[in-house]
Amino acid sequence: MANLNVELLGLHFRNPVIPAAGPNVRDGVRLQEVADGGAGGLLSKTISVDAAPVPMPHMATVRGGFLNTELWSELPPERWLSVEYDLARQAADAMGIPLIVSLGYSGSEIAQLAPKVRPWADMLELSTHYLGEDPRPMIEAIDAAKSAVDVPVLVKMSPLGREMKAAAQAAAEAGADGISATNSFGPAFGVDVETGYPLMGGKGYGWLSGPALKPLSLRCVYDIAQAVDLPIIGVGGISSGADAIEFIMAGATLVGVCTAAIMRGNNIYGKIASEIDVWLEAHGYDSVEPIRGAALPARRVSHG
Ligand SMILES: Cc1cc2nc3c(=O)[nH]c(=O)nc-3n(C[C@H](O)[C@H](O)[C@H](O)COP(=O)(O)O)c2cc1C
């Protein structure tokens, strides 16, 4: 068996496969199930200063992918602070794995939330999903988190047309400790042909995730790995060990999984981890370290 342990910013993950924010980590009970399902670490659903007004329907499968318009947690922050983070922390401690707490969005919102969640958080992840193309709101959010807490701060990039290298460099200069890439892509749209209504409620727009997103997210990870010297959590369309290995070869330290867990349940985390293990053994590696960044230009052997 290969050694699947991974260190990220001083924290020890029992394998490189963690949840990405979404319905499978929407409360403490689900986070316990994710830990039982073999995740290498935990990450809790994004919360903001208010509960999200999630429109219905908010999830649908589309060919090759998945649409959602889930926004952030439907639970108010008070509920997370009084109940859910305790349960999440217990789940993490029982397995000896870290807990990353996801927060959104603006600098003033992060300034309010970060100190409150600190007692439970080993690391923060800041979602930039609704902050737009201008890097300044992201920089303000990073500043707010870094001045409020002493734990590492990850920034999660959305593939919304922004130039990834420039965005990653701006995040690094603002003091981010690592980058997650990517969130879902969009806005996207789908129609239920039986009713003529959009697949998503609200304004009808959704965000694309799942296999259709993978080449785009992978390109973002590949670009970010060449732009900054920060650890990366690769996210987007991962549903197998081979998918995870692609992200690790493009420069990711950990991988995050959301849509595959919605579709196939929480055992997917452990399943992907064991597929990584099988692949490493079959290729003569005893850990993931030797393959990290193998696809990056600096590591490629010239065949010319
Ligand atoms: C239903 C659903 C809800 C999501 N909610 C969040 C969220 O609250 N915060 C966040 O940063 N990303 C959220 N995401 C994005 C995922 O964490 C992930 O970045 C994206 O879906 C790509 O990964 P995947 O293809 O494995 O799903 C959500 C995705 C889905 C499908």
The ligand as a MOL file (V3000), in Angstrom:
LIG
                    3D

  0  0  0     0  0            999 V3000
M  V30 BEGIN CTAB
M  V30 COUNTS 31 33 0 0 0
M  V30 BEGIN ATOM
M  V30 1 C -25.0010 21.8530 -5.2590 0
M  V30 2 C -23.6950 22.5610 -5.1510 0
M  V30 3 C -23.4730 23.4640 -4.1260 0
M  V30 4 C -22.2530 24.1430 -4.0160 0
M  V30 5 N -22.0670 25.0170 -2.9790 0
M  V30 6 C -20.8530 25.6470 -2.8470 0
M  V30 7 C -20.5970 26.4960 -1.7490 0
M  V30 8 O -21.4200 26.7090 -0.8680 0
M  V30 9 N -19.3680 27.1000 -1.6980 0
M  V30 10 C -18.3900 26.8970 -2.6330 0
M  V30 11 O -17.2940 27.4450 -2.5160 0
M  V30 12 N -18.6090 26.0560 -3.6710 0
M  V30 13 C -19.8060 25.4350 -3.7980 0
M  V30 14 N -20.0200 24.5650 -4.8400 0
M  V30 15 C -18.9340 24.3320 -5.8030 0
M  V30 16 C -18.1720 23.0430 -5.4790 0
M  V30 17 O -17.5590 23.1190 -4.2060 0
M  V30 18 C -17.0820 22.7590 -6.5360 0
M  V30 19 O -16.1290 23.7920 -6.5030 0
M  V30 20 C -17.6400 22.6620 -7.9520 0
M  V30 21 O -18.9100 22.0750 -7.9590 0
M  V30 22 C -16.7110 21.8530 -8.8590 0
M  V30 23 O -16.4450 20.5720 -8.3080 0
M  V30 24 P -17.2860 19.2490 -8.6850 0
M  V30 25 O -17.2790 19.1220 -10.1750 0
M  V30 26 O -16.5890 18.1360 -7.9600 0
M  V30 27 O -18.6650 19.4760 -8.1670 0
M  V30 28 C -21.2300 23.8980 -4.9660 0
M  V30 29 C -21.4570 22.9780 -6.0040 0
M  V30 30 C -22.6640 22.3120 -6.1050 0
M  V30 31 C -22.8450 21.3220 -7.2330 0
M  V30 END ATOM
M  V30 BEGIN BOND
M  V30 1 1 1 2
M  V30 2 1 2 3
M  V30 3 2 2 30
M  V30 4 2 3 4
M  V30 5 1 4 5
M  V30 6 1 4 28
M  V30 7 2 5 6
M  V30 8 1 6 7
M  V30 9 1 6 13
M  V30 10 2 7 8
M  V30 11 1 7 9
M  V30 12 1 9 10
M  V30 13 2 10 11
M  V30 14 1 10 12
M  V30 15 2 12 13
M  V30 16 1 13 14
M  V30 17 1 14 15
M  V30 18 1 14 28
M  V30 19 1 15 16
M  V30 20 1 16 17
M  V30 21 1 16 18
M  V30 22 1 18 19
M  V30 23 1 18 20
M  V30 24 1 20 21
M  V30 25 1 20 22
M  V30 26 1 22 23
M  V30 27 1 23 24
M  V30 28 2 24 25
M  V30 29 1 24 26
M  V30 30 1 24 27
M  V30 31 2 28 29
M  V30 32 1 29 30
M  V30 33 1 30 31
M  V30 END BOND
M  V30 END CTAB
M  END
